Amino acid sequence: MNAPQPLSTKAAAAPDRVGLAQGVGAYIIWGLLPLFFAALKSVGAAEVVAHRVLWSLLLLAVVIVVGRRGGALLAATRNPRALLMLAGSATLISVNWITYIWAVTNQHVLAASLGYFLNPLVNVLIGVVLLGERLTRVQTAAVGLAGVGVLVLAVAAGAGLWISLVLAFTFAFYGLIRKVVPVGSIEGLTVETVLLAPFAAAFLIWLGPANSFGETPGLSLLIASTGIITATPLLLFAAAARRLRYATLGLLQYIAPTLQFLCAVLVFGERMTTAHMACFAFIWSGLALYAVHGGVTAGAARRRAATN
C-alpha cells in the first residue's frame, strides 16, 4: 500500500502516469457500457447484476490463481476492519449497478450520464472536505465551471434526477472506501464479489426457469461476458484511486458521462436540449482549463528537475 503523501506534496505533484492511464481506461469502458447493456434489455436489471457478480467471481478466481495472489487475498480476509469496509463498498456498488442498468434499459441514459457528471464534483468535495486535499485557484475555477454546467443540466433533469443522485453518491463513496481500505485492488474486488455472491446465487435460484441464461447462445454469451466488462474497469479504477489525488480522479471521470451522453443522443436517439448543450460548454471549458494548467505545471516541474 502506498503511504499517504503530505498535503503540500499532493498539491504540487504531477499526476502519476500509470494511474492516469488506468483511470482513463476505466472511464472509457464505463462510458461505452450503455451499448453493451442495451443488448441485454430483455433481461431484468437485478438478474443482470446477479450474473455480473457470479461471472466476475469466476474471472477473479482465475486472476488470483494465475497471479499467485492467494496469500494476499487470505491476508485481506483476516482484517476485520478491511472486511467491514469492503462490505460497505460492495453494497454501494451493487446499488449503483442496479440503478444504472435499470436506467439504460428503460431509456434514461441521459439521466445516467448526468449522474456521472455529478459524481466527479462529489469526488472533489470528498477530496477537499474529508481527505484534506487542496485545489489551486485554476483547479477551483475549472471545478466551478463544470459545476455550473451540471447545475444547468440538473435543473432540466426533472423526474429522472433521483437516478442521477443515486449514481453520483453511491459511486463517489465507493471510490472513497476503495482509496483508503488497506487492501490491494484485485484482492479488494475479489472480497467484494465473494460477499455479494451468495445473494446473487440465491436470486438466480429463486428465478428458476425465468433465468435468461441459456435462452439463446448469443444472449448466454453476452451474460457470461458481464464478468469481463465488470471486473476490468473496476480493477483499473481501484488501482488508479490509489495512485491519484482524489480531486484529479474526480475530474477524469467526465470522460465516462461524456461518452454515455453521446451514446444517448447519437445511438439511442434521446433528445438533446439547450440545457444539455450549455452543460457541455461549461464542462469542457472547465476541463480544458484544468488540462492546460496541469500541462504547464508538469512542464515546469520537469524543467526544475532537469536543472537540479
C-alpha positions as CSV (number, residue, x, y, z in Angstrom):
1,M,0.0,0.0,0.0
2,N,1.4,3.4,-0.9
3,A,2.0,5.7,2.0
4,P,-0.2,8.9,2.0
5,Q,1.7,11.9,0.7
6,P,1.9,15.2,2.7
7,L,-0.7,17.7,1.6
8,S,1.9,20.1,0.2
9,T,3.4,17.3,-1.9
10,K,-0.1,16.3,-3.1
11,A,-0.9,19.9,-4.2
12,A,2.3,20.2,-6.3
13,A,2.9,16.7,-7.7
14,A,2.2,16.0,-11.4
15,P,-0.3,13.2,-11.9
16,D,1.1,9.6,-11.8
17,R,1.2,8.5,-15.5
18,V,0.3,4.9,-14.8
19,G,-2.5,5.9,-12.5
20,L,-3.7,8.4,-15.2
21,A,-3.7,5.6,-17.9
22,Q,-5.6,3.3,-15.6
23,G,-8.2,5.9,-14.8
24,V,-8.7,6.9,-18.4
25,G,-9.1,3.3,-19.4
26,A,-11.7,2.6,-16.7
27,Y,-13.8,5.6,-17.7
28,I,-13.7,4.8,-21.4
29,I,-15.0,1.3,-20.7
30,W,-17.7,2.7,-18.4
31,G,-18.6,5.4,-20.9
32,L,-19.4,2.7,-23.6
33,L,-21.4,0.4,-21.3
34,P,-24.8,1.6,-22.5
35,L,-24.1,0.0,-25.8
36,F,-23.5,-3.3,-24.0
37,F,-26.4,-3.2,-21.6
38,A,-28.8,-2.1,-24.3
39,A,-28.2,-5.5,-25.8
40,L,-29.4,-7.1,-22.5
41,K,-32.7,-5.0,-22.3
42,S,-34.7,-8.2,-22.3
43,V,-33.0,-9.2,-19.0
44,G,-34.1,-7.6,-15.7
45,A,-31.6,-5.3,-14.0
46,A,-31.4,-7.4,-10.8
47,E,-30.8,-10.5,-12.9
48,V,-28.0,-8.8,-14.9
49,V,-26.4,-7.7,-11.6
50,A,-26.6,-11.2,-10.2
51,H,-24.9,-12.6,-13.3
52,R,-22.3,-9.8,-13.2
53,V,-21.3,-10.8,-9.7
54,L,-21.0,-14.6,-10.4
55,W,-19.2,-14.3,-13.7
56,S,-16.9,-11.7,-12.2
57,L,-16.1,-14.1,-9.4
58,L,-15.1,-16.8,-11.8
59,L,-12.8,-14.4,-13.7
60,L,-11.3,-13.1,-10.5
61,A,-10.6,-16.6,-9.3
62,V,-8.6,-17.2,-12.4
63,V,-6.7,-13.9,-11.9
64,I,-5.9,-14.8,-8.2
65,V,-4.7,-18.3,-9.1
66,V,-2.6,-17.2,-12.2
67,G,-1.2,-14.2,-10.4
68,R,-0.4,-16.3,-7.3
69,R,-2.2,-13.8,-5.1
70,G,-3.9,-16.3,-2.8
71,G,-1.7,-15.2,0.2
72,A,-2.6,-11.6,-0.2
73,L,-6.3,-12.5,-0.5
74,L,-6.2,-14.6,2.6
75,A,-4.5,-11.7,4.5
76,A,-7.2,-9.4,3.4
77,T,-9.9,-11.7,4.8
78,R,-8.1,-11.7,8.2
79,N,-8.5,-7.9,8.6
80,P,-11.9,-7.3,10.3
81,R,-11.8,-3.6,9.6
82,A,-11.0,-4.1,5.9
83,L,-13.8,-6.7,5.6
84,L,-16.3,-4.3,7.1
85,M,-15.2,-1.5,4.7
86,L,-15.4,-3.8,1.7
87,A,-18.9,-5.0,2.8
88,G,-19.9,-1.3,2.6
89,S,-18.3,-0.8,-0.8
90,A,-19.9,-4.0,-2.1
91,T,-23.3,-2.7,-1.0
92,L,-22.7,0.7,-2.7
93,I,-21.5,-0.8,-6.0
94,S,-24.5,-3.2,-6.1
95,V,-27.0,-0.4,-5.7
96,N,-25.1,1.6,-8.3
97,W,-25.2,-1.3,-10.8
98,I,-28.9,-2.0,-10.4
99,T,-29.8,1.7,-10.8
100,Y,-27.6,2.1,-13.8
101,I,-28.7,-1.0,-15.7
102,W,-32.4,-0.1,-14.9
103,A,-31.8,3.4,-16.3
104,V,-30.1,2.2,-19.5
105,T,-32.7,-0.5,-20.2
106,N,-35.6,2.0,-19.6
107,Q,-34.4,4.8,-21.9
108,H,-32.9,7.0,-19.1
109,V,-29.3,7.1,-20.4
110,L,-29.2,10.9,-20.2
111,A,-30.2,10.8,-16.5
112,A,-27.5,8.2,-16.0
113,S,-24.9,10.4,-17.8
114,L,-25.9,13.3,-15.6
115,G,-25.3,11.1,-12.5
116,Y,-21.7,10.6,-13.6
117,F,-21.4,14.3,-14.5
118,L,-22.3,15.0,-10.9
119,N,-20.1,12.2,-9.5
120,P,-16.7,13.9,-10.1
121,L,-18.0,17.0,-8.3
122,V,-18.9,14.9,-5.3
123,N,-15.5,13.3,-5.5
124,V,-13.8,16.7,-5.5
125,L,-15.9,17.7,-2.5
126,I,-15.0,14.5,-0.7
127,G,-11.3,15.1,-1.5
128,V,-11.3,18.6,-0.1
129,V,-13.7,18.0,2.9
130,L,-12.8,14.5,4.1
131,L,-9.2,13.9,2.8
132,G,-7.8,17.4,3.2
133,E,-6.8,17.8,-0.4
134,R,-6.3,21.3,-1.8
135,L,-7.1,22.8,-5.1
136,T,-5.2,25.6,-6.8
137,R,-7.1,28.6,-8.0
138,V,-7.1,27.4,-11.5
139,Q,-8.4,24.0,-10.5
140,T,-11.1,25.6,-8.4
141,A,-12.2,27.7,-11.4
142,A,-12.3,24.5,-13.5
143,V,-14.4,22.7,-11.0
144,G,-16.6,25.8,-10.7
145,L,-17.2,25.9,-14.5
146,A,-18.1,22.2,-14.5
147,G,-20.4,22.7,-11.5
148,V,-22.3,25.5,-13.3
149,G,-22.7,23.1,-16.3
150,V,-24.0,20.3,-14.2
151,L,-26.4,22.7,-12.3
152,V,-27.9,23.8,-15.6
153,L,-28.5,20.2,-16.6
154,A,-29.7,19.2,-13.2
155,V,-32.4,21.9,-13.2
156,A,-33.7,20.5,-16.5
157,A,-33.5,16.8,-15.4
158,G,-37.0,16.7,-13.9
159,A,-38.2,13.3,-12.7
160,G,-35.0,11.5,-13.6
161,L,-32.9,13.4,-11.1
162,W,-33.2,10.6,-8.5
163,I,-31.3,8.3,-10.9
164,S,-28.5,10.9,-11.2
165,L,-28.2,11.4,-7.5
166,V,-28.1,7.7,-6.6
167,L,-25.5,7.0,-9.2
168,A,-23.4,10.0,-8.2
169,F,-23.3,9.4,-4.5
170,T,-23.0,5.6,-4.4
171,F,-20.0,5.6,-6.7
172,A,-18.3,8.6,-5.0
173,F,-18.4,6.9,-1.7
174,Y,-17.5,3.5,-3.2
175,G,-14.3,5.2,-4.6
176,L,-13.6,6.8,-1.3
177,I,-13.7,3.4,0.5
178,R,-11.6,1.7,-2.1
179,K,-9.0,4.5,-1.9
180,V,-8.5,4.2,1.9
181,V,-9.1,0.5,2.5
182,P,-5.7,-1.3,3.2
183,V,-6.2,-4.0,0.6
184,G,-4.9,-4.3,-3.0
185,S,-7.2,-3.6,-5.9
186,I,-7.5,-7.3,-7.1
187,E,-7.9,-8.6,-3.5
188,G,-10.4,-5.9,-2.6
189,L,-12.6,-6.5,-5.7
190,T,-12.5,-10.3,-5.1
191,V,-13.6,-9.9,-1.4
192,E,-16.4,-7.6,-2.6
193,T,-17.5,-10.1,-5.1
194,V,-17.4,-13.0,-2.7
195,L,-19.5,-11.1,-0.2
196,L,-22.1,-10.4,-2.9
197,A,-22.0,-13.9,-4.5
198,P,-24.4,-15.7,-2.0
199,F,-27.1,-13.1,-2.6
200,A,-26.6,-13.3,-6.4
201,A,-26.8,-17.1,-6.4
202,A,-29.9,-17.1,-4.2
203,F,-31.6,-14.6,-6.5
204,L,-30.9,-16.7,-9.6
205,I,-32.0,-19.8,-7.9
206,W,-35.2,-18.0,-6.9
207,L,-35.7,-17.0,-10.6
208,G,-35.6,-20.7,-11.6
209,P,-36.8,-21.2,-15.2
210,A,-37.2,-17.5,-15.6
211,N,-33.4,-17.1,-15.7
212,S,-32.4,-15.7,-19.1
213,F,-29.1,-17.6,-19.3
214,G,-29.5,-20.5,-21.7
215,E,-32.3,-19.0,-23.7
216,T,-30.1,-18.5,-26.8
217,P,-26.4,-18.9,-27.4
218,G,-26.0,-15.2,-28.2
219,L,-27.7,-14.0,-25.1
220,S,-25.9,-16.5,-22.9
221,L,-22.5,-15.3,-24.3
222,L,-23.5,-11.7,-23.5
223,I,-24.5,-12.6,-20.0
224,A,-21.2,-14.5,-19.4
225,S,-19.2,-11.6,-20.7
226,T,-20.6,-9.4,-17.9
227,G,-17.8,-10.7,-15.8
228,I,-15.1,-9.2,-18.1
229,I,-17.0,-6.0,-18.6
230,T,-17.5,-5.6,-14.9
231,A,-14.1,-6.6,-13.4
232,T,-11.8,-4.9,-15.9
233,P,-12.8,-1.2,-15.3
234,L,-13.3,-1.8,-11.6
235,L,-9.7,-3.1,-11.3
236,L,-8.4,-0.2,-13.3
237,F,-10.4,2.3,-11.2
238,A,-9.3,0.8,-7.9
239,A,-5.6,0.9,-9.0
240,A,-6.0,4.4,-10.2
241,A,-7.7,5.6,-7.0
242,R,-4.6,4.5,-5.0
243,R,-2.2,6.4,-7.3
244,L,-4.0,9.7,-8.0
245,R,-5.3,12.6,-5.9
246,Y,-9.0,12.2,-5.4
247,A,-9.7,15.5,-7.0
248,T,-7.7,14.5,-10.1
249,L,-9.6,11.2,-10.2
250,G,-12.9,13.1,-10.0
251,L,-12.1,15.4,-12.9
252,L,-11.0,12.5,-15.1
253,Q,-14.5,10.9,-14.6
254,Y,-16.0,13.4,-17.1
255,I,-14.8,11.0,-19.8
256,A,-17.4,8.4,-18.9
257,P,-20.5,10.6,-18.8
258,T,-19.5,12.3,-22.0
259,L,-19.3,9.0,-23.8
260,Q,-22.6,8.0,-22.2
261,F,-24.2,11.2,-23.2
262,L,-23.0,10.8,-26.8
263,C,-24.5,7.2,-26.8
264,A,-27.8,8.6,-25.5
265,V,-28.1,11.3,-28.2
266,L,-26.3,9.6,-31.2
267,V,-27.2,6.0,-30.7
268,F,-30.4,5.8,-28.7
269,G,-32.0,9.0,-30.1
270,E,-32.7,10.7,-26.8
271,R,-33.5,14.4,-27.3
272,M,-30.6,16.9,-26.7
273,T,-31.9,20.1,-25.2
274,T,-30.5,23.6,-24.9
275,A,-29.6,22.8,-21.3
276,H,-27.6,19.8,-22.4
277,M,-25.6,22.0,-24.9
278,A,-25.0,24.6,-22.2
279,C,-23.8,21.9,-19.8
280,F,-21.3,20.6,-22.3
281,A,-20.0,24.1,-23.0
282,F,-19.3,24.7,-19.3
283,I,-17.9,21.3,-18.5
284,W,-15.5,21.2,-21.4
285,S,-14.3,24.7,-20.7
286,G,-13.5,23.6,-17.2
287,L,-11.7,20.5,-18.4
288,A,-9.7,22.5,-20.9
289,L,-8.7,24.9,-18.2
290,Y,-7.7,22.1,-15.9
291,A,-5.8,20.2,-18.6
292,V,-3.8,23.3,-19.7
293,H,-3.0,24.1,-16.1
294,G,-1.9,20.5,-15.5
295,G,0.3,20.5,-18.6
296,V,2.0,23.8,-17.7
297,T,2.6,22.7,-14.1
298,A,4.0,19.3,-15.2
299,G,6.3,21.0,-17.7
300,A,7.6,23.4,-15.1
301,A,8.3,20.6,-12.7
302,R,10.2,18.7,-15.3
303,R,12.3,21.7,-16.1
304,R,13.1,22.3,-12.4
305,A,14.1,18.6,-12.0
306,A,16.4,18.9,-15.1
307,T,18.2,21.9,-13.7
308,N,18.8,20.3,-10.2
